[in-house]
Amino acid sequence: MNRLSLILASLLLIAAGIAAAAEPPSKAPAKLTDAFPQATATTCALPPKTTQYSFWQSCNDVTMNGCTLQASCRMANGNWRKATFDMSKFGQCYSDPFGGRNLVNSNGTLCCGYAGTPQICGT
């Protein structure tokens, strides 16, 4: 092979590589909603006692009734309130990049999410 043939062969290989790299992806891009995990039966469990800012510090008598978490939670005025949260929605809560998902007592109402994000609250 002469020098010109070698150069042409190299250029063809480079062009083929560029064309292959420029092809659109064969798989359609994921929907935005795919970024958030979907609720599953495994989410119908008590959240772990892992963070210091969770409902565990201000709620007691915590029980599960199916997928419904029930607890007695302290309000800001010191009174106690019966609160519930549908744990099948817990997987849809925004997750803190450092602490993960968390369930908090918001003045006697159980909510998940973290500061600056939409929260999902129980009753």
URKAPE-V619455 format. One line per field, one symbol per residue. phi: phi as a letter, one per 20 degrees, with the letter a starting at -180 (. if undefined). A space follows every 50 residues. Layout:
phi->???
//
This chain:
phi->.efffffffffffffffffffeffffdffffgfffdfefcfffebfffed dfddfffccclfcdcmeeecbddfefenfdcfccbeffegfeffdffddm fbdcedlndeccpbgndfddded
//
